[in-house]
């Protein structure tokens, strides 16, 4: 804490009296130490005004936010690259009802570390790309529309982490388990239903915008057309609902190059984690598109929609963030039994 005290010194000399009225000792206390100096009060006031009105102070908010952002980014990246310890691996295995062995522990540890790093990089890239693209094209609307890239980057990181996992192959012959793997064994049914419902609701909203009128607003929307924006949002949500179903099925049904129960169980747990991250981030993108379509309706001439749709759109954005964070790290116990292997 800095305390500045001003004191006037008395002098018996009449020649110095006027000077001392203008010149006061300034004692600056900083903690237990202090600095004493001489300066006029008017000079101090003028210096303070000069500093506050300088062009550098106009950039102070920018540098302050940049410093905060760099600090948060540094903290996130340090956490991402922190080595996964045994306690975290054991906790993750217990949550997935997985029994760790000397054969599957290295595979689980490698996946947990790699998935965390790749998901973090994907989300960070998706966070910084929209402002850069928007500034490059000189469009704030494009910057807002590209907000879902955060979840796209998270999804891409989760997918690549599962694809990059090297599964050990034992023996000289290829083997495969005969038990079929279904998406419903790796994902909760409500999440699968929510993916299709979100896409369908977005399509319904896109059709609804053609039933209401909109005021002319050239400053908002793509080419000033709210209906174009609604169709774009709905189209992305519907296409993503179809693509997510196919991607999840492909990921679950990828071959397992081993049949040892401990390795199969670890592989199932890893697939479950990967498909949960993909499904959660994919549903988050759909919810963002749904929220965008709802905000389009808030620009209509119907007063009730003007009052209610902004709230519904804001709730959609909150739901998107919650969905990505919740399902991206949710533990799930795969519901399937093992069978004898097929050898080729």
PyMOL commands that set and color helices and strands:
alter all, ss='L'
color gray80, all
select helices_A, chain A and resi 14-22+41-52+55-58+60-81+86-95+105-137+140-163+183-185+189-211+226-252+261-297+303-328
alter helices_A, ss='H'
color red, helices_A
select strands_A, chain A and resi 2-7+23-30+33-40+175-177+341-343
alter strands_A, ss='S'
color yellow, strands_A
deselect
rebuild
show_as cartoon
